[in-house]
Amino acid sequence: MFNKTAPDYFNKGPWTFEKTEHAVLGLCKILDRYAHKLTLEDLQNDSRCSKIPNLSLDTVQKVIHDVETKLWRGVKPLENEVIYHTGPHHDDIMLGLMPFINRQLRSPRNEVHFAIMTSGYHSVTDAFLLDALADTLDLLRRGLIQMVNYPDFFEKGYRFKQEKDIHHYLDNEARKNPDEKRRGFCHRILRDAVGLWQLKSVREVEERFAAEIENLREGKPNSQDLQKLKGEIREFEEELVWAYAGTALDHIHHLRLGLYEDNGVKAPEPVEGPTPTKSTLIEPALRRAQEPWSPNYERDVAPILNQLRALKPTVITVAIDYEGLGPNTHYKVMQSIAEAVHLWSEEADLRDLKIFGYRNVWSTFHPAEANVYVPVSLNAMSVFEKAFRDSYLTQVKAEFPNPDFDGPFSDLAEQIWVKQLKDIQLVLGKNYFYENRHPLIRATHGLLFLKEMNANEFVALAEEMARRIENNRIDN
């Protein structure tokens, strides 16, 4: 499960304990042998372990101790925190962090927010949207969407009771009533469509839906309005996932950053945060001319910075992926957040800010690279799998699956967690888990790998990733 190691990783720069850990963990995996059974001869005969300064069997014990420390960091709960989870796309946060997050949501002493940076419309197929519009139109014509009968619905009523749509959907998931679940989903489609096209009557709704259904059947290119409607479907899915644990809508933020414009496609503009004033439009310190890509301040950074100022999080989570590992949007969002954190640090004391880097189905941390291992129980996997299938309607059969896996992303994420535990069991032993006195460790059947950083470390990591990409381009 380990990521491929760069050929010059062990030869460039000073030797660090991370390299020691990397080498010892790798030897355990190569030999398929528990760490405590490694011999000094095993270490000396390995091309990587032989480079470790002052090599001895104590080296292995130090690695075992460090791995154990990382596990206990993952056991410790977060309390009395303002937590700002960020994801490049809808479902990224869930796929990378849900077992970690669910423990945070159980405590009323935490204030937990979710910020999804892009609209996500690329992930909604025309066939899915066509079925959604057709079902909504059918329910409307059969008189099964009564909210349109309220006198102020088309003026302002459509903007209210989105929480009710979510509750209706999840209530009927509990009741095992798929027809009513679908009606709750169609309620949201209708609200979004009325707002999008400023429809003023049932007749206008019927005419517009019929026209859009015909365009989709004919395979016509999506208008910007349809792209936005697709994005709003993804937003509803994200709201459903976190509503499982009671998260209110005002704690889920859809920023709709225009990052897709870099690919020549116009994306919806940001909807949250005040317009940057002239005094805030300073040249960001992280922007460098030699970078292959850098954030646009007004479009990409300012909306994030505004939220950091308003929410004042004490914990931030960020997807950490290099350009080219999965969707490039992951890398662009990470750089935008890094720039926002850097600018925020110039006006606020961030010494106590904790930043957790995560990865999900597109790439993984090497266990030496991560410094927090979060236990995942079968109970957590069951909640995760059900929430994914019930909420991410557009992703149960993904249009753009991982190239190494054809199936729901939730299944792939669980496979990764299980394999990561297997790797760590080579170091600590299987009995360390099933004989442990802590119930969370005894219940562990998978592990999340996270990289905890402070603000300066995170900004420095973003800079280093950008430099490495540029150097690779120059070398090629």
Beta strands, then each sheet from edge to edge (+ up, - down):
strand 1: 82-87
strand 2: 111-116
strand 3: 252-254
strand 4: 315-319
strand 5: 354-358
strand 6: 372-377
strand 7: 444-453
sheet 1: 3+ 2+ 1+ 4+ 5+ 7- 6+
end
